[in-house]
């Protein structure tokens, strides 16, 4: 192995260590590199990017919420 290839592979290893993947987003499928960019969803244990939250919530709304039936709504006192 010549010094050019060795130098290149060492640089790549250092770059990979700095940008190591901690998980993959269960919504978009792309890598998550930092924990402050990620959310873990209670109940499903899905790991998603913080930026994916709004779209994820819309698509999975009824996984963690339900509509109130009309008869239940009117039986409640305000």
Backbone torsions as a table, in degrees:
resi	resn	phi	psi	omega
1	UNK	NA	128.1	178.7
2	UNK	-83.6	168.2	-173.9
3	UNK	-65.8	-25.9	178.6
4	UNK	-65.3	-47.1	-179.8
5	UNK	-66.3	-40.2	179.7
6	UNK	-63.4	-44.6	179.3
7	UNK	-62.3	-43.3	-179.7
8	UNK	-62.3	-46.0	-177.9
9	UNK	-67.6	-34.3	176.5
10	UNK	-65.5	-40.6	177.8
11	UNK	-64.0	-41.9	179.0
12	UNK	-63.3	-42.1	179.3
13	UNK	-62.7	-42.5	178.2
14	UNK	-63.4	-40.9	179.7
15	UNK	-64.9	-41.6	179.8
16	UNK	-65.0	-41.3	179.0
17	UNK	-62.1	-40.0	-179.5
18	UNK	-69.8	-32.1	-175.7
19	UNK	-115.6	40.4	-176.2
20	UNK	-68.8	143.9	-179.3
21	UNK	-78.8	128.0	177.3
22	UNK	-96.1	-21.3	179.4
23	UNK	-172.7	175.7	173.2
24	UNK	-120.6	142.0	-177.2
25	UNK	-69.5	126.2	178.5
26	UNK	-74.0	-7.6	177.6
27	UNK	-96.8	-58.1	-175.1
28	UNK	-97.7	-18.9	178.0
29	UNK	88.6	-7.8	-179.3
30	UNK	-80.7	161.3	-178.1
31	UNK	-67.2	146.7	171.8
32	UNK	-110.0	124.1	-175.4
33	UNK	-102.7	-25.3	-175.9
34	UNK	-132.1	139.6	-178.3
35	UNK	-67.0	-26.6	179.1
36	UNK	-76.3	-4.5	174.4
37	UNK	-102.1	10.2	-171.9
38	UNK	-127.9	154.6	174.3
39	UNK	-129.0	144.4	170.4
40	UNK	-111.2	126.3	-175.5
41	UNK	-84.1	123.9	176.6
42	UNK	-62.4	140.5	176.9
43	UNK	92.6	-43.8	-178.6
44	UNK	-103.7	-19.5	-175.7
45	UNK	63.7	14.6	175.2
46	UNK	-63.9	142.7	175.6
47	UNK	-113.3	124.4	-176.9
48	UNK	-135.9	159.2	171.4
49	UNK	-66.6	146.2	174.8
50	UNK	-57.4	-37.0	179.9
51	UNK	-68.9	-18.0	179.5
52	UNK	-88.4	-6.2	-172.9
53	UNK	-55.4	-50.0	-174.2
54	UNK	-60.1	-47.8	180.0
55	UNK	-66.8	-41.5	178.2
56	UNK	-59.8	-45.9	-178.4
57	UNK	-61.6	-40.5	178.6
58	UNK	-64.1	-45.4	-177.3
59	UNK	-71.3	-30.4	-174.6
60	UNK	-112.9	17.8	-175.1
61	UNK	-50.7	-44.9	-175.2
62	UNK	-84.4	3.1	169.9
63	UNK	-75.1	-28.6	-177.4
64	UNK	-130.5	13.8	175.7
65	UNK	-149.9	159.8	176.8
66	UNK	-139.3	155.8	176.2
67	UNK	-75.3	147.2	177.4
68	UNK	-86.0	124.1	176.4
69	UNK	-64.0	147.4	-176.7
70	UNK	-58.1	-40.4	-178.5
71	UNK	-65.9	-32.4	176.9
72	UNK	-72.6	-35.9	-179.2
73	UNK	-63.0	-45.0	-175.8
74	UNK	-78.2	-16.6	178.5
75	UNK	-79.7	-11.7	-177.9
76	UNK	-86.2	141.7	175.2
77	UNK	-89.4	148.2	179.8
78	UNK	-105.8	NA	NA
